[in-house]
Amino acid sequence: MRLLGLGLPDSELRQFYRRLADAEKGHGELFIRLARRCDGFAERLEQMLRLEARLVRELPLRPAIH
């Protein structure tokens, strides 16, 4: 989101995307902290990282958010 915001000509919209990116980063960090409490966390994280890396390699690069 931060990268998307940087390309916008409207400064208010750029700032909105920056704040949104900061909030999303905080959510991600919270989810990881909570997940670390679960049995099997390290193994599952490794599995997810491998799958995500494969997706990044195989999917076409295009500007999009989900």
Number of C-alpha atoms within 10 A of each C-alpha: 16 15 12 14 20 15 9 13 9 11 11 11 13 19 15 15 19 18 15 15 17 13 11 13 11 11 12 10 11 11 10 12 11 9 15 12 9 9 9 10 13 12 10 12 14 11 11 12 12 11 12 12 10 11 11 10 10 9 8 8 8 6 7 7 6 2
